[in-house]
Amino acid sequence: MKKRSLHSGWLGFCLSATVVAACLAGLPAGGRAQTTNRVLLIYDASNSMNARWQSDTKMAISKRLLMNILDSLQGTPNLQMALRVYGHQSQYPPLDCHDTRLEVPFEPNNVAKIIHSIKMLKPKGATPIAYALEQAANDFPPCDNCRNLIILITDGIEECDGDPCAASAYLQTKGITLKPFIIGIGDNFSTSFQCVGEYYDASKEEDFGRAFEVVISHALDHTSAQVNLLDENGEPTETDVNMTFYDHVSGQVVYNYVHTINYRGLPDTLTLDPLRVYDLVVHTRPAVRADSLTLHTGTHNIIGLDAPQGRLQIRMTGSRTNMAKSLACIVRRKDSAQTLHVQYVNDIEKYLSGRYDIEILSLPRMIVRDVEIRPRQTTTVDLPMPGILALSRQGDGCASLYQMTDKAGTDKEQLIHVFGETSRMETLYLQPGRYRVVNRPKYNLRTTATRDKEFTIEAGATTKITL
């Protein structure tokens, strides 16, 4: 559509792992409180982690800082963690490109096990990052309401000719995990990991703890947003329509909400996961959408879409209720062949403002073209009242009904209905006009046995034909 906007305003957010629990406790009802956050740590224990890094080795410093932060996370609600390590089983050289193992699986209250496992690690081998990411796909047990994340801690890049970018893309496309976080130790590897996930630089010793705290905060954080459905004046007054947030990468449905104007007269606030990129579909007729929406953590995000709507009433004037209640009409965008909606006569439905073509599934069919629906108005299309054909036959036969037109040549009669061979009596609602019924008894095998009758249907009247 014409307008798609994403604005933000500062609300403040949690930057320290020590206040993560407080952040979670303050989430609005219906937000994240019922979702389990599962964070898989993929930890580098390759031989290069023995290297000196300022005050100590990379492994010693990262162990100490990591264990302190993990300790502060014990008891965090709706949080489960697991630990996968690579490079810790086989001595380097030679190069073992399958050296990774899930050391601590997901389970409640297992932070102490993870800390103990980290404490016992000794750097030995290679850096098979892609293979570790591939294996991580099996580390997340089935879960109906879980949010899966990976935090990769590494001091180097891929050593085994694997493709970490492809491995990460697979995890995201299949909806197994969200985009991974990467913390690079001792050097800035941002260029190498740009396609893998969100990179945090820990080139210096003091950067590591800060980077991990920020990653944990982002991993566990949600943010607020509102969807403004804009009327013809650009005001957010349209509402009461379903909207679906899809994950842009996997295509999976993340949220389904019915848009609401709250008691203050504003679009209601939603609590959304800021780590995803969304495709938003608002199910107006026709739908409006905004693709590749990104949210900003710690801000109130406003998403605006043009959605001015009016109403369409298809009315049959003077008709009895039983004549119109089952008459369907196909509504299409002007000059489009695609069915937008099937609306029944005497119903009133909402559509985006614009021009439409309407095909009435009467006998014969009628098409009303270029119907304009204006914002906040009801457009009424009046249909003529039909008449009734009551057809009876004395035996089985081949019978068909034609509309008589004023056209010259072969289009003077147009087939509109074929009767069932064994139907002795049929009742049809027909538009006023001239018709012909053609019949031949089923078991009379002479063409000359064909008989026809021409008749006129008048609005509101019943015409009886006997064959």
N, C-alpha and C positions, 0 to 999 in steps of 0.2 A: 504494500500500500504506500501512499504518499509519504506518510510520516512514521518515523521510528526513532525514538529518543531514549537515552539512558542517562539520567542525571544522578548525582549523589551529593549527600550532605554529611558532615562529620557527626558520628555518634559516639566514637570512642570504642576501643576493643581491648581484649586481653592479650598482653604480650609476654607474660611470664607463666611458665608451667605451674608455678605455685598457686596461681589463681584460676587455673583451668576449671577446677571443681566449682568455684564460685560462678564462673561464666555459664557452666552447664546448668547450675541450679536456677539461674535467672532466665532461662529460655522460656518463651511464651508457651502456654498450653497448646497442644496440637502440633508443636514444632518438632524439636529433636528429642524430646524426652523419651520417646518410645523407640528410638533407633539405636542400635548397638554399633558403636564405632570400633572397627577392627583395624589395628595398625600393625603391619608386619615390618619389623626392622630387618633390613638386609645389611649385614655388617661385614666390612672388609677385614679379613685376617690374613691377607697375603703377606709374602716375605717383605715387601717394601714398607709395611707398617712397623718394622724394626728400626727404620731410619730415625735419626735424630730430628727433633722438631722443637726448637727453642729450649725449654727447660727440661725436656725428657724425650722419650721416643713417642712417635705418633700413637702407637698402641697404648702406652701407659697413660698419656694425657687424655686421649679419647675415652678410654675405659673409665677413668676417674670422673670425668665430667658427665659421661653418659649415665653411669650408675647413680650419680647424685640426682640427676634429673628424673630418672626412672623411679627412684625411691620416692620422690615428691608426688609421683602420679598414683601411688598405691591408694586404692579406695576410690578412685575417680569413677563416678557413676557412668554407666553405659559405655564403658571402655574395656576392650579386650586387646591384648597384645600378644605377639608371637615373635620368635627370633629365628632367622635364617642366616647362616654364616657361609662365607666362601673363602677358600685359600687356607684352611686350617687343618686339613687332614693329610695332604701329601706334600712332602718336602720338595722345594724348588731349587735347582732343576732335578728331574725333567719337568716339562710343562704338563700338568694334569688339568685339562679343560672341563672336567666334570666334578671338580672338587667343590661341592656345596652340599649342605644338609640343613634340614629344618631341625634345629636344636630344641626349641621349645614351641609346641603348637599352641593354638588359641584355646584358652580356657579362662574362666573367671579367676581373678586374684592370683595370677601367676607371675607378677612382677618380680617377686623374690627369686623365683626359678630363673628368670631371664638374667637378673643381676648376677646370680651365682654362675650361670653359664658363661657370661661375659668375663667374669673374673678369672675363669679357668682357661681362657683362650690364649694360644701361643701362635704368633704369625709364622707361616711356613711357606705357602705355595703361591699359585698363580692368581690371576684376576679374571675369572670367567663371568663377567657381569651379565652378558646376554643370556647365558645358560642359567644363571641364578634367577633372573627375571622369568624365564620360561618355566622353571620349576616352581616358582612362586604361584603359578596358576592353580596348583594343586594344594596350596597351603590354606585356602579359604574354604572351610566346609560349607555345604548348602545352608542358606539362611534366608528367611523370608523378609526380614527387616533389618538388614545390615548394610553398613557403609564401609567399603573396603579401601584401605590406603596402604601405600608402601613408602617407607623412608629408607633410602639407600645412602649409606655412609661409606665413602671410598676415598682412597688417597691416590687413585690412578684411573686410567681408562682401560677399555677392553684390551685383553692380551691374547685372546683365543680366536680371532677372526670371526667372532659372533657379531650380531647386529643388535645392539641394545635398543636402537630406535624402533626396529621392527618388533622386537619383543614387547616393548612398552605399548606400541600401537595395538598389538594383538590383545593385550590385557584390557585396554580401554575399549576397543571395538566390540569385544565379546561381553563387555559389561562386568568383567571380573573385578577390576579395580578402577579407581579414579586415577588421574594423572599422577605419577610418582613425584615425591620430593627427593632431591639429591643434595647431600651436603658434601662438598669437596674439601678434603683435608690437605693442608700444606702447600697447595698450589691452586691456581684458578683454572678449572677445566670447563668453564661455562660453555665454550664453543662446542666441545665434544658432546655435552649433555643437553644442548638446547632442544633437540628433538625428542629427548627421553622424558623430560618432565620439568618441574620448576626447580631451578638450581639456586643453591645458597653457598656463597663462598666463605670458607673458613681457612683462609691462607695463613692467618695468625692464630696462635694458641687461644687468645682471648675471644676470638670470633666463633669458636666451635660451640661453646655453651650457649652463647647468644643466638646463634643460628638454629640450634636444636630447639631452644625454647620457642622461637618464632614459628618454626615448622610445626611443633606440637600444637601451638595455639591456633595456627591456621588449619591444621588437620582436624581439630575438634570444634572449630568455630562455625556458626551459621550467621547469616546476616539478614537484614530486613529489606523488603521490597514492596512496592505496590504497582499495580498495573492500571494505568489510566486509559480507559476507553473513551476516545475523544468524539464529541458531537460535531456538528457542522461548524460550530463557532470555536472549536479547539478546546472546549471545556470537558473535564472528565465526568460527564453525567450519564453515559451509557453504562448499563449494568445488567445483572441477572442473566448471564450467559456463561456456559461452561468454557474453561480454558485449560489446555494441556501443556505442561512443560516436558519436552523430550530432551534426553541427553543427545547433544549434537554429534558426539562421536559414535555411540553405540546405537542410537535410535530408540532406546528403551524409554518407556514412560516413567517419569520421575514423580511428577505431581499432577493430580487432577483437582481443580477447584472450580466452584461456581462463583463467578465474580460478584462481589457484594459491595454496596455503599454502606458504610458503617453509621453508627448513631450520630456521628459528627458531620455527616454529609460528605465524607471523603471515601475514596476507594480503600477498602480494608487492607491492613498491613499483613504481609505474608512473611513467614520465616523460611528462607531458602538456603540451600547448600552453595556457598560461593566458589567451591572448587570445580564445579561443572561449567561447561559451556552449553547453553540451552538453545533449542528451537522452540519458540512459543507459538501455539496455534490457538486462536480464539474462535470458538465454533459458532460464529454468526453465520448468516446465509447471504452470500458465500463467506467462507472463513477468511479471517485476516491473520497474518503471521509475521513474526520477526525472527530471523535466523541468526545464529552465532552470537547470542547474547552472553556477555560476561558480566558478572557481579563483582563489586568491590567490597572486600572484607572491612567491617567496621564502619560502613556507611549505609545510609538509607537510599536504596536504589529505586529510581522511578522509571518505569517502562511505559512509553506512550505509543498507542496505535490509533489510527483513524478508524472509527467504527460508527458513523452516524447511521441511524436506523429509522425506518418507517414501517408502516403496516399495510398489508394487502388483504382485502376482503373480496372474495369471489362469491357473488350473490346471484341466486336465481329468483327473479322477480315473480311474485304471484304464485310460486310453486307450492304444492303441498310438501310437507317435510319428507315423506317417504319417497318422493321423486328425486330429491336432491342429496339426501344424506350419504349416499354411497357413490356419488359422482366425483371422480378424482380428476385433478388437473395437474399437468406437468409444468413446473415453472423453470425457465432457463434464463441465463443472462442473454441480453439482446444479441441476436445473430450467432448464438452458440448452440451447438448440437448436444452439449452435455446437460443431463438432467441435474438440476440444482436441488429441487425438492418436489414432493408430491403433496399437494394441498387439496383438501376436500371442500366442496361447495358449502358455503355459509360458515366456514371457519375463518378466523382472522389470524394471520401469521406475520412475524417480523422478518424484514430483510434489510440488508444494507441499502442505503439510498442509491438509486441508479435506474437503469432502464432494463426491462425484462420482456420476454415473450412467454405467453401462456398457451398451452395446448390442452383443451378440454376434452377428456376422453368420453365424449358423448357419441351417439350414433346419429349422423356421421360426426366425426371429430371436427372441432372448431379450433382455430388458432387466432388469438388476439395478440397482435404485435405491438412492440414499442410502448409498453405500459411504464409510465414513470412513477417511481416510488420516491416520495420526498421525505426528508427528515422530520420526525415528530408528527407526521400526518398519516391518515388512513386513506389509501387509494382503493376505490371500489370499482370492480368490474361487474357489470350486470349482464346476466345471460338470459336468453328467452326461455320461457317455460316450455317444456317438451309436451308432446302428446304421447298416447299409448297405442301400440299395435298389439292386438290380441289375435294371434294366428292359430288356427286349428286345421289339422289334416286328418283325412279319413284312413290313411295308411302310411307306411314307411315310404320315404322318398328322398330325392336329391333336390334340395331347395336352397335358393339364395336370394338375397335382398339387395336392390340397387337404388341409389339415389338418382333421380332424374334431374338433369341440369339443363341450362339453356345454351351450353356449349355446342358448337357444331362438330361433326365428325365422330371419331371413335370415343371421345370423352363425354358423349351425351349421357351415358349411363355409367355410374361408378359403383363398383362392388363395395358394400360396407358390412355385410354379415352373411355367414353360411350357417344354415340351420342344421341341427343334428339329424341324422338319417332316421332315427327311431323316435324323435320327439314329436308327439302328436299335438301338443299345445305349447306355445311359447309366448311370453309377454316381453316386449321391448319398449324402452323409452326412446323416442325418436324426436329429433328436432323438427319443427314445422317445415313442410315442404312436400314435394311430389316423389313418390316411390313406385317401384315395380318389384313384385315377387315372382320368381320363375321356379317352376316345380315339374318334376317328372317322377311318377310312381317308381319305386325301387325295382319292382319285379316286372315292369313293362319295358321290354328291351327294344322298343321302337323309339327312335328319336322324335318322330312325329307325335309321340304321346306327351311331349312337353307342353305345359300350359303356363300362361302368365296372367297377372292381374296388376293393373295400375291403380294407385289410390293416393289420397292426400291425407297428410297428418296435420291436424290443427292443434294449437297450443291448448293444453288442459283438457283435450277431448280424447275419447277412446275410439279407435277404428277397428272393427272386427272383420277379419278376412278368413274365409273358409276355402280350403283347397280340396 
